[in-house]
């Protein structure tokens, strides 16, 4: 066997091993996410499964008050049943970014509590859906959604509150922001899980 042939065979083996490794890594990310529960998992769980984030930032902080509980929940969008505040408790919301995995986590402190997970990769399946799937498939599975956007965002969000899921879609930048007009094709750009009813199920 010539040296040139040996080199080609060696390169092919390396490429094959690398491909297997990438697939295994992708599969393990799904498995690791299955070990997390929004509202219950905390900071140590994220570090255990994913290590420290590439980027972490403080999003907001406030003092929870009993008489303002429902207003605080509505303002920050936190699921009511996961955030039963005691009077005067100070809480801070942090965003932890893992760009290599295309996953972001939002954490509350005092106590540490996983508030939501944002999926930006098509390697993760959430309730039979993944980033890149069409709006029609989403509607086939969950039906019609409640839609919303904000002034600073150039996308619309389809929310299924009973499922604790939000799916964002790019808007048509050639049209006025209101009324809603989505970019074509209408593909899921991100999935956010903010309720432990969401499940990580493979197709």
Secondary structure by P-SEA (a helix, b strand, c coil): ccaaaaaaaaaaaaaaaaaaaaaaaaaaaaaaaaacccccccaaaaaaccccccbbbbcbbbbbbccaaaaaaaaacccccccccccbbbbbbbbbbcccccbbbbbbcccccccbbbbcccccccccccccccaaaaaaacccccccccccccccccccccccbbbbbbcccccccccccccccccccbbbbcccccccccc
